[in-house]
Amino acid sequence: MNNRKIRIAMLASHSPATMAVAGPTLDKVKARGHVVCGASQGTVGLGAPDDKGYWRGFDVAVA
């Protein structure tokens, strides 16, 4: 029971810091209207453009 209280206290103490850091980033994303992500380039299966120029692959899908 004591461990549970410690975990809850730790989560609660980290939440305000995380929210403070995420605020400006989230504001930029909202202003831009889209998220900018990076992926490996030219590795088939991970990140490479298809015949129409759209990027496909695992890295692209995760991003």
N, C-alpha and C positions, 0 to 999 in steps of 0.2 A: 504494500500500500504506500509506503514511504517513497519507493522508487517512482511510482506513478505521479506523486505530487512533485517530485523533482523534475520529471520529464515535462509536466505541464508548465511548471515555472520557467524552464529553459525555453520552451516554445513561445511562451508569452513574452519573454524578455527579448527574443530575436524578432518577433513580428514587427514592432515599430521601426526597427532599423532597416529591415527588408523593404517595408513599405516606403520609407523615406528615400531609399535609393531607387526603387522602381518608379517612383512618381515622375521624375523628369524624363526618364526613358519612355515611359508609357505616353506621356504628353507628346513627345517627339513622334512616336509611332502614330498616334491619333492625328496629329497635324499633317503628317506625310500621307496618311491614308493606306499605308501598307507596311509590312515588316520586311526589312532587308536581311537576308541570310547569306551565308557563305557555304560553298560546297567544293569538294575536290573537282579539278578540271581534267577532262580527257581520260578518265578511268571508267571504261565501260562497266556498267553494273553499279558504280558508285556515283558518278556524275559526268555525263557527257550529253551533248546536244543530239537530238534525233534528226531525221532527214528534213523535218520542217523547222528546225532551229529551237525547238522546245527542249529544255534541260530535263533529263530523266535520270533515275537511278536512286539508290538507297539514300545517299547523302542529301539529295534534293528532296526526296519524300520526307525525310526526318526534319529537314529545315522547314 
